[in-house]
Amino acid sequence: MKISYREALREALRDALASDPRVFLMGEDVGRYGGSYAVSKGLLEAFGPERVRDTPLSELGFVGAGVGAALGGMRPIVEVMTVNFSLLAMDQIVNGAAALRHMSGGQLHVPLVIRMATGAGRQLAAQHSHSFEGWYAHVPGLRVLAPATIADARGMLEPALACPDPVILFEHVRLYNLEGELGDDPSAWRCDIRSAAMRRAGDAVTIIAYGGGLLRALEAADQLAGEGIEAEVIDLRVLRPLDTPTLLGSVRKTHRAVVVDEGWKSGSLSAEIVARLMEGAFYDLDAPVGRVCSEEVPMPYALPLEEAALPQPGKIVAAVRTLLGKT
Amino acid sequence: MSLGPVPYDKTSSQALLADMLRIRRLEEAAAEWYGAGKIRGYLHLYIGEEAVAAGAMPCFHEGDDVVATYREHGHALMRGVPMNAIMAEMFGKALGCSRGRGGSMHLFDAGRRFFGGNAIVGGGLPLAVGLALAAQLQHEARVVACFFGEGAVAEGAFHESMNLAALWKLPVLFCCENNLYAMGTALARSESQTDLCVKAESYQVPALRADGMDVVSVRETTQQALARMRAGGGPAFVEYRTYRFRAHSMFDPELYRDRKEVEAWKERGPIHTFSARLKAEGKLTEEEFLALDARAMAEVAAAVAFADAAPFEPVSELGRDVVAQEEP
């Protein structure tokens, strides 16, 4: 069956709402409008305004209310329109949801899922396009997910809701229209939220990517294959806690790695991954680990500028060639 | 605000007095043991404000939820958190009510539905809204007590929470303890509108005002607000006008207020004024007062001994309770 990433997310929401009365969805324009990226379209009609709940423009308030509702025994799914807007709610996420279990000596836990759109590629400029996944991945107490495939878009919500801790689920804006085949049986999308996944096998280099970067990494790998370079592509899937063993296992095989991250380099998730490879596989590396990240500018509007700011397949290919001494 | 007759019998009246004494003696001991280096970090004392927690907390049922601030020793105690566990938490011990992870500012007791101990000003209000939303969605009758200081009304969290609670008719009692100073900033120096009830009413949240130095006024006003809420009336707001006799924290030299102002408020101290009224009404003798006080001091002494003797959490346990033990 052909299905889009957006529809896969929606069907996952529909399943969650149908199967657990504790689950409800709230956020700005998730109901009547159908979701700013149309993910929740039709769910209001199916589940009613109590469970598909439009909120005022109060990110701090409704994300905090999600934390409180989780404490009160519900399983809230809170949609934040973009990761840029989530900064208004960061106090409730970082000082609240992430800390409450530890701060209470293990008495409380916050089974909350926060979904948000992330990333650039739609010319939305510097207040709707950034990738702050790394900031959330920095915080103990949170679990951070980045579905990059149709199957993960369909499958990650269920284990996220089953997780007793707060989970942030990043949906990349370039992926919503992505279409692909997905079987009807739940086995087609059943997944864990612990592991990275190898999306392409290879022996010459490991390309580590996530979210919107995965497709670009795969595209680069196809180009490289044309040159006789077989790249292994690892999809992080889970940004916190990182599946370090899978990364190290691949790099021990390929001896080279390039990290693709739409976040900026400085103080980033890519920096963390490079550090872990250095800590765990230093003597297996034949070259310094490469990085392809966003340029360190607030995301510009104009198409040529935006494209220049982002990791592109060509940049990934070039980084791999450099590692292999084929410049 | 004139203090009228106490509308409770001798037993109930003395119970209120006993509770205020327990909070007062607990906090005096906390200050003392802070000085001795056994309690560290920040310690925010409630001395002077005891009538609010003592009068308001018993109005809530066991099944209700309570959200408090970093000045919450009294609220925790009134909620039934054992004094031993509170003191042990301040001492940072494993037998503390947050296993030594929280300290003075983060007292928790999930079993008593005491959701902390929030040290981000205004941070508890959205939580309270969410707890009330859960109650509403579960069709349960519980209500949420949300304590915060007047400083929080300057935060966006206050305005967003009032709006959400009113919009969705959620059972939150917003208990605003107006002690006139947000740390060192007087209300009039931080708010264009200093009438806090007007702010609440602007969100269609009914607002009441209580004399926070009078445990009777606190109790009656809280009951009045709650009666309406329990009948399905949506949120309410109560401003308790009170005063903090001690510094904001143990690091505060109190440069921002006049000693004379502090002394004038002390004249209205909730414990001695209430005791005097009870004595005048024949509901308390000096001997009974001394006995209640001695009992409070004995409870505190036992709590200090318990806390001092309790072990620290082994350092090997540092990483527990960050996330669930079981992988999802």
Interface residues (C-beta under 8 A of the other chain):
Chain A: F24 E50 T55 P56 S58 L60 G61 F62 V63 G64 A65 G66 V67 G68 A69 A70 L71 G72 G73 M74 P76 D91 Q92 N95 G96 L100 R101 H102 M103 S104 G105 G106 Q107 L108 H109 P140 G141 R143 P159 A160 A162 C163 P164 D165 D192 I193 R194
Chain B: D65 V67 G96 C97 S98 R99 G100 R101 G102 H106 F108 D109 A110 G111 F115 G116 G117 N118 I120 G123 L125 P126 L127 A128 V129 G130 L131 A132 L133 A134 A135 L137 Q138 G156 A157 E160 S161 N163 L164 L167 R320 D321 V322 V323 A324 E326 E327 P328
